[in-house]
Amino acid sequence: MVYTPVMVEERIRIIEERVKAGNLPEAAKGELLEILAAMRGELQGVKKEHLKRAEETAGSAGHGESLDDALGGLSGTVTELEAMHPRLADLANRLAVALANMGI
C-alpha cells in the first residue's frame, strides 16, 4: 500500500489523539506530540510527484517477482524517500525509537 499525504496526515491525527488520551507521563506525551507536529510540518514539503514515483515503483512489482526482488524494490523506495526527505525520515525514526523506548 502506498500512503498519500492525506492518509499520513490522518494517521498522525489518530496517533496524536491516542497519545493525548493515553496514560503516559507528561514528558513522554510532550516528546511524542512534538515529533508528530514536526512530521506534520515536514509533510507539507512532500511533493506529489515523489509519491507518484513511489506508487509507480510499488505498482511495478510483478506477480512472478521473487521475494528478494520485491524487498529490494521496497528498500530502494525507502532509500529514495530518505534521500528526498531526510528530515521526515529522521522524524519517523525518532517516533519509532521513542515509542519503542516506552514499550509501545
Secondary structure, 3 states (H helix, E strand, C coil): CCCCHHHHHHHHHHHHHHHHHCCCCHHHHHHHHHHHHHHHHHHCCCCHHHHHHHHHHHHCCCCCCCHHHHHHHHHHHHHHHHHHCHHHHHHHHHHHHHHHHCCC
